[in-house]
Amino acid sequence: MASDEPAVQRCELRTAANVLAALDECNLEHLDVDEYRTFVLYREAVLDLQVSEGRLTAASEFTVTSQGFSYRVSDPDPEAVITEFCRELVAATDSVASDH
């Protein structure tokens, strides 16, 4: 993959979940753009999370795109960061859902 192309990964949830609540559960800062999109700060990376099935408050599928890394990160691995983020977020959605 060319270094100027952002990494993209699609994530599916077992059941529709509140992604915003899951981000809060993980203590991740995010900036909501609209009811379908938010930017997330995750481990020195800026990630663009866009819901493709549902809304941020009831999503069943979303894509995550790397938008860049802090200047302090000398050799970023966008695919690994997105994979780790998706795993953490999916686990948090399960936790948030089981709390209700």
N, CA, C and O of each residue as an XYZ file, in Angstrom:
400
protein
N       0.846     -1.175      0.000
C       0.000      0.000      0.000
C       0.888      1.232      0.000
O       1.853      1.293      0.762
N       0.589      2.198     -0.822
C       1.351      3.434     -0.868
C       1.183      4.200      0.425
O       0.106      4.201      1.020
N       2.263      4.861      0.866
C       2.246      5.533      2.154
C       1.298      6.727      2.189
O       0.902      7.163      3.270
N       0.926      7.266      1.025
C       0.024      8.416      1.018
C      -1.457      8.014      1.022
O      -2.333      8.876      1.096
N      -1.734      6.713      0.942
C      -3.114      6.233      0.993
C      -3.473      5.859      2.426
O      -2.710      5.156      3.088
N      -4.622      6.317      2.911
C      -5.017      5.953      4.276
C      -5.435      4.486      4.359
O      -5.959      3.916      3.402
N      -5.192      3.897      5.518
C      -5.640      2.518      5.763
C      -7.122      2.560      6.122
O      -7.576      3.474      6.812
N      -7.873      1.567      5.651
C      -9.318      1.502      5.894
C      -9.668      0.089      6.339
O      -9.155     -0.893      5.802
N     -10.555      0.003      7.333
C     -11.044     -1.312      7.769
C     -12.529     -1.217      8.092
O     -12.987     -0.241      8.686
N     -13.271     -2.239      7.693
C     -14.703     -2.326      7.990
C     -14.884     -3.192      9.222
O     -14.261     -4.247      9.338
N     -15.736     -2.755     10.147
C     -16.001     -3.496     11.382
C     -17.497     -3.758     11.490
O     -18.318     -2.882     11.220
N     -17.835     -4.980     11.891
C     -19.230     -5.342     12.105
C     -19.434     -5.688     13.571
O     -18.569     -6.297     14.203
N     -20.579     -5.297     14.105
C     -20.944     -5.621     15.476
C     -21.970     -6.738     15.458
O     -22.735     -6.870     14.503
N     -21.989     -7.546     16.516
C     -22.948     -8.653     16.597
C     -24.380     -8.142     16.600
O     -25.258     -8.699     15.941
N     -24.597     -7.072     17.356
C     -25.901     -6.416     17.404
C     -25.666     -4.916     17.370
O     -24.580     -4.445     17.707
N     -26.671     -4.175     16.967
C     -26.540     -2.717     16.931
C     -26.192     -2.204     18.324
O     -26.755     -2.653     19.322
N     -25.255     -1.256     18.376
C     -24.783     -0.749     19.657
C     -24.507      0.752     19.568
O     -24.361      1.307     18.479
N     -24.441      1.388     20.721
C     -24.142      2.802     20.824
C     -22.620      2.970     20.789
O     -21.943      2.777     21.798
N     -22.098      3.327     19.633
C     -20.658      3.477     19.447
C     -20.129      4.636     20.291
O     -19.015      4.560     20.809
N     -20.901      5.692     20.433
C     -20.456      6.829     21.245
C     -20.278      6.422     22.705
O     -19.313      6.830     23.351
N     -21.201      5.623     23.224
C     -21.080      5.139     24.602
C     -19.863      4.231     24.736
O     -19.176      4.263     25.758
N     -19.589      3.421     23.715
C     -18.421      2.545     23.745
C     -17.127      3.354     23.726
O     -16.174      3.014     24.428
N     -17.085      4.418     22.932
C     -15.908      5.292     22.920
C     -15.699      5.918     24.289
O     -14.570      6.006     24.772
N     -16.792      6.356     24.915
C     -16.700      6.914     26.262
C     -16.222      5.869     27.253
O     -15.412      6.167     28.131
N     -16.718      4.647     27.119
C     -16.311      3.534     27.983
C     -14.797      3.294     27.889
O     -14.155      2.945     28.880
N     -14.237      3.485     26.693
C     -12.800      3.307     26.461
C     -11.993      4.563     26.796
O     -10.770      4.576     26.657
N     -12.681      5.616     27.238
C     -12.035      6.903     27.534
C     -11.301      7.468     26.322
O     -10.191      7.986     26.441
N     -11.930      7.362     25.159
C     -11.340      7.874     23.930
C     -12.005      9.188     23.545
O     -13.231      9.294     23.495
N     -11.178     10.174     23.279
C     -11.701     11.464     22.834
C     -12.202     11.327     21.405
O     -11.600     10.648     20.573
N     -13.336     12.002     21.141
C     -13.883     11.960     19.795
C     -14.622     13.256     19.520
O     -15.104     13.924     20.434
N     -14.699     13.594     18.257
C     -15.377     14.796     17.798
C     -16.434     14.365     16.788
O     -16.117     13.944     15.675
N     -17.690     14.477     17.195
C     -18.788     14.064     16.329
C     -18.994     15.076     15.210
O     -19.049     16.281     15.454
N     -19.105     14.582     13.992
C     -19.359     15.415     12.826
C     -20.866     15.494     12.586
O     -21.419     16.575     12.385
N     -21.516     14.339     12.611
C     -22.962     14.241     12.485
C     -23.390     12.926     13.113
O     -22.602     12.314     13.833
N     -24.596     12.478     12.866
C     -25.091     11.263     13.518
C     -24.499      9.976     12.944
O     -24.785      8.887     13.444
N     -23.674     10.093     11.898
C     -23.079      8.932     11.244
C     -21.550      8.910     11.287
O     -20.938      7.913     10.904
N     -20.926      9.999     11.750
C     -19.473     10.121     11.634
C     -18.873     10.824     12.839
O     -19.432     11.786     13.366
N     -17.705     10.314     13.267
C     -16.950     10.956     14.342
C     -15.460     10.735     14.089
O     -15.065      9.727     13.504
N     -14.646     11.679     14.533
C     -13.195     11.527     14.492
C     -12.748     11.112     15.888
O     -13.217     11.656     16.888
N     -11.840     10.145     15.945
C     -11.397      9.580     17.222
C      -9.886      9.749     17.359
O      -9.136      9.500     16.415
N      -9.450     10.174     18.543
C      -8.022     10.203     18.861
C      -7.694      8.888     19.545
O      -8.218      8.590     20.619
N      -6.822      8.097     18.918
C      -6.492      6.782     19.445
C      -4.994      6.535     19.302
O      -4.484      6.404     18.190
N      -4.300      6.472     20.420
C      -2.868      6.157     20.446
C      -2.060      6.940     19.425
O      -1.415      6.357     18.553
N      -2.097      8.248     19.535
C      -1.326      9.132     18.660
C      -1.825      9.147     17.216
O      -1.138      9.654     16.330
N      -3.026      8.589     16.972
C      -3.588      8.556     15.624
C      -4.928      9.281     15.605
O      -5.636      9.337     16.611
N      -5.259      9.828     14.454
C      -6.591     10.375     14.218
C      -7.292      9.397     13.287
O      -6.814      9.108     12.190
N      -8.446      8.890     13.751
C      -9.213      7.920     12.979
C     -10.571      8.501     12.624
O     -11.208      9.163     13.444
N     -11.002      8.254     11.419
C     -12.305      8.693     10.921
C     -13.238      7.484     10.968
O     -13.061      6.527     10.215
N     -14.229      7.533     11.855
C     -15.180      6.433     12.007
C     -16.493      6.854     11.366
O     -17.097      7.849     11.766
N     -16.935      6.090     10.365
C     -18.180      6.378      9.663
C     -19.086      5.157      9.698
O     -18.695      4.064      9.290
N     -20.292      5.359     10.189
C     -21.261      4.281     10.290
C     -21.877      4.040      8.920
O     -22.316      4.977      8.253
N     -21.907      2.765      8.501
C     -22.514      2.415      7.225
C     -23.852      1.711      7.418
O     -24.656      1.645      6.487
N     -24.098      1.188      8.605
C     -25.379      0.560      8.943
C     -25.845      1.123     10.272
O     -25.274      0.802     11.314
N     -26.869      1.954     10.253
C     -27.388      2.564     11.472
C     -26.850      3.966     11.687
O     -26.511      4.674     10.739
N     -26.780      4.352     12.954
C     -26.248      5.654     13.366
C     -25.235      5.420     14.472
O     -25.118      4.306     14.982
N     -24.506      6.459     14.846
C     -23.511      6.313     15.909
C     -24.120      5.770     17.198
O     -23.451      5.057     17.945
N     -25.357      6.092     17.459
C     -26.006      5.644     18.693
C     -26.646      4.265     18.561
O     -27.110      3.702     19.553
N     -26.677      3.721     17.359
C     -27.239      2.382     17.131
C     -26.637      1.806     15.849
O     -27.336      1.600     14.856
N     -25.334      1.551     15.891
C     -24.616      1.096     14.698
C     -24.447     -0.410     14.703
O     -24.281     -1.027     15.755
N     -24.491     -0.994     13.516
C     -24.187     -2.414     13.389
C     -22.967     -2.634     12.495
O     -22.388     -3.721     12.487
N     -22.577     -1.602     11.741
C     -21.420     -1.710     10.856
C     -20.824     -0.322     10.662
O     -21.551      0.664     10.536
N     -19.493     -0.251     10.638
C     -18.827      1.029     10.409
C     -17.472      0.798      9.772
O     -16.931     -0.306      9.819
N     -16.925      1.854      9.174
C     -15.577      1.803      8.623
C     -14.697      2.768      9.403
O     -15.156      3.810      9.873
N     -13.440      2.408      9.530
C     -12.456      3.238     10.214
C     -11.330      3.512      9.231
O     -10.773      2.591      8.634
N     -11.000      4.791      9.068
C      -9.949      5.210      8.155
C      -8.900      5.994      8.927
O      -9.241      6.877      9.714
N      -7.628      5.680      8.709
C      -6.565      6.456      9.351
C      -6.447      7.801      8.646
O      -6.433      7.881      7.418
N      -6.363      8.852      9.452
C      -6.234     10.193      8.891
C      -4.850     10.781      9.133
O      -4.480     11.781      8.517
N      -4.094     10.167     10.020
C      -2.739     10.644     10.283
C      -2.309     10.300     11.696
O      -3.100      9.841     12.520
N      -1.025     10.538     11.952
C      -0.422     10.251     13.237
C       0.296     11.483     13.766
O       0.653     12.384     13.007
N       0.498     11.509     15.057
C       1.256     12.575     15.691
C       2.664     12.609     15.095
O       3.185     11.581     14.661
N       3.258     13.762     15.078
C       4.623     13.885     14.569
C       5.608     13.076     15.417
O       6.720     12.794     14.971
N       5.209     12.704     16.632
C       6.078     11.920     17.526
C       6.164     10.452     17.109
O       7.046      9.730     17.574
N       5.268     10.010     16.248
C       5.274      8.617     15.799
C       6.154      8.536     14.559
O       5.797      9.047     13.498
N       7.312      7.889     14.704
C       8.289      7.890     13.606
C       7.997      6.838     12.536
O       8.315      7.050     11.366
N       7.400      5.712     12.915
C       7.140      4.657     11.936
C       5.748      4.062     12.188
O       5.632      2.948     12.700
N       4.695      4.803     11.827
C       3.344      4.329     12.135
C       2.946      3.104     11.315
O       3.392      2.919     10.182
N       2.099      2.277     11.914
C       1.530      1.118     11.231
C       0.007      1.274     11.275
O      -0.644      0.739     12.173
N      -0.563      2.002     10.312
C      -1.994      2.303     10.353
C      -2.888      1.068     10.424
O      -3.881      1.076     11.152
N      -2.560      0.007      9.684
C      -3.400     -1.191      9.708
C      -3.457     -1.803     11.101
O      -4.527     -2.194     11.568
N      -2.304     -1.887     11.765
C      -2.252     -2.466     13.116
C      -3.023     -1.608     14.108
O      -3.716     -2.140     14.975
N      -2.915     -0.300     13.995
C      -3.619      0.600     14.901
C      -5.128      0.461     14.716
O      -5.869      0.384     15.696
N      -5.584      0.430     13.472
C      -7.019      0.308     13.207
C      -7.540     -1.042     13.689
O      -8.623     -1.111     14.270
N      -6.790     -2.109     13.456
C      -7.206     -3.439     13.916
C      -7.344     -3.456     15.434
O      -8.331     -3.969     15.960
N      -6.367     -2.903     16.137
C      -6.410     -2.848     17.598
C      -7.586     -1.993     18.077
O      -8.285     -2.360     19.022
N      -7.797     -0.861     17.420
C      -8.915      0.017     17.772
C     -10.246     -0.714     17.602
O     -11.099     -0.662     18.488
N     -10.426     -1.390     16.475
C     -11.689     -2.100     16.226
C     -11.925     -3.186     17.267
O     -13.044     -3.340     17.756
N     -10.893     -3.933     17.608
C     -11.034     -4.971     18.645
C     -11.466     -4.356     19.978
O     -12.373     -4.857     20.643
N     -10.808     -3.277     20.349
C     -11.129     -2.609     21.612
C     -12.551     -2.052     21.593
O     -13.279     -2.172     22.578
N     -12.941     -1.453     20.493
C     -14.268     -0.862     20.403
C     -15.357     -1.934     20.390
O     -16.394     -1.762     21.031
N     -15.142     -3.029     19.675
C     -16.123     -4.116     19.653
C     -16.291     -4.683     21.063
O     -17.416     -4.937     21.494
N     -15.202     -4.883     21.776
C     -15.284     -5.375     23.157
C     -16.047     -4.395     24.035
O     -16.836     -4.810     24.884
N     -15.825     -3.110     23.844
C     -16.519     -2.090     24.635
C     -18.011     -2.058     24.307
O     -18.827     -1.829     25.201
N     -18.385     -2.282     23.049
C     -19.806     -2.296     22.701
C     -20.498     -3.463     23.389
O     -21.645     -3.340     23.819
N     -19.808     -4.597     23.496
C     -20.366     -5.745     24.227
C     -20.547     -5.399     25.702
O     -21.559     -5.748     26.309
N     -19.563     -4.714     26.271
C     -19.621     -4.322     27.685
C     -20.742     -3.322     27.938
O     -21.493     -3.458     28.904
N     -20.855     -2.328     27.081
C     -21.906     -1.309     27.224
C     -23.282     -1.955     27.093
O     -24.197     -1.641     27.854
N     -23.425     -2.864     26.117
C     -24.719     -3.526     25.907
C     -25.110     -4.391     27.099
O     -26.289     -4.468     27.442
N     -24.134     -5.044     27.737
C     -24.442     -5.918     28.861
C     -24.764     -5.137     30.135
O     -25.354     -5.686     31.065
N     -24.381     -3.862     30.182
C     -24.688     -3.012     31.335
C     -26.156     -2.584     31.366
O     -26.657     -2.152     32.404
N     -26.848     -2.705     30.223
C     -28.242     -2.229     30.153
C     -29.225     -3.344     30.218
O     -30.432     -3.106     30.171
